[in-house]
Amino acid sequence: MIHDPNETRPSASEATDDLSSETGNAPSPDALHLRRIRSFVTRAGRVSTGQRRAMDEFGPRFVVPFSGEQPDWNIVFGRAAPRVLEIGFGMGATTAEIAAHRAGDDFLGVEVHEPGVGALLKLIGEQSLTNIRIIQHDAVEVLEQMIAPESLDGVHIFFPDPWHKARHHKRRLIQPKFVALLVSRLKPGAYLHCATDWQNYAEQMLEVLGAEPALENTADGYAPRPEYRPVTKFERRGLRLGHGVWDLVFRRRSGN
Ligand SMILES: C[S@@+](CC[C@H](N)C(=O)[O-])C[C@H]1O[C@@H](n2cnc3c(N)ncnc32)[C@H](O)[C@@H]1O
């Protein structure tokens, strides 16, 4: 694992993961709902003074509150432009860099970790970026409730939590059901770009994405890193140590 565990990963123990019936009591339907397996653990994480200031100053313009309705995203972004959803942007450095280089595209970043939201808002302010909006919420619910079918031009999922232990693999984001939801939100021809530095997860991604009939691989297996995805400092350090990084770029088939 080559990412800084303190910067972008849940700090809570993976052992707290399995909330399912260990008590022996039959759970109520409400409890079952609450126990839906999630791809993240809620962590307290300290918001720095600079991040808090950015949240106060830029939050009202750039943070979109989660809601059960689909906003008119052209109004939210103030224009009609190709729209890319990023899931789990961490501290947002990659998001900001891509948005700065692709000024003609709009980026909707979804992240549950509050300091990450503050960090990206800080970058938005420092770089005067206008083509990013943020939702601080579970991406599964955002996709289900706030994103219209066939409305996205792209999706980025960079270094999603790998959930190393086999018994936690059920928490991994890239699973057939989630991929089917994602695909339903992509326009025909739109792309899905995933990257991971965990080989076993890369193999799972290739298998799951390859098995989704509505997707086609743009490469023969793993893809070369598209030049818009910057190499992060953790990735660079890992590569120096001989670790691998795998990019996967699929497209939604036009006939599906
Ligand atoms: C390992 S970090 C990677 C962060 C960043 N993409 C990077 O490359 O450094 C994964 C991030 O995904 C976020 N995350 C995991 N599941 C999520 C979900 N369902 N909705 C929103 N964010 C999620 C976590 O909070 C975490 O910040």
The ligand as an ORCA input file, in Angstrom:
! r2SCAN-3c Opt
* xyz 0 1
  C      -8.087      5.678      0.021
  S      -8.881      7.192     -0.109
  C      -8.338      7.790     -1.682
  C      -8.495      9.253     -1.822
  C      -8.085      9.867     -3.147
  N      -8.941      9.433     -4.242
  C      -6.647      9.621     -3.457
  O      -6.347      9.093     -4.521
  O      -5.789      9.962     -2.640
  C     -10.569      6.753     -0.419
  C     -11.537      7.857     -0.082
  O     -12.835      7.453     -0.469
  C     -13.761      7.956      0.481
  N     -14.963      7.125      0.359
  C     -15.049      5.794      0.537
  N     -16.290      5.356      0.294
  C     -17.018      6.456     -0.048
  C     -18.378      6.645     -0.408
  N     -19.239      5.619     -0.465
  N     -18.796      7.885     -0.681
  C     -17.939      8.940     -0.623
  N     -16.639      8.822     -0.293
  C     -16.175      7.586     -0.010
  C     -13.040      7.842      1.804
  O     -13.547      8.736      2.772
  C     -11.598      8.177      1.397
  O     -11.316      9.534      1.577
*
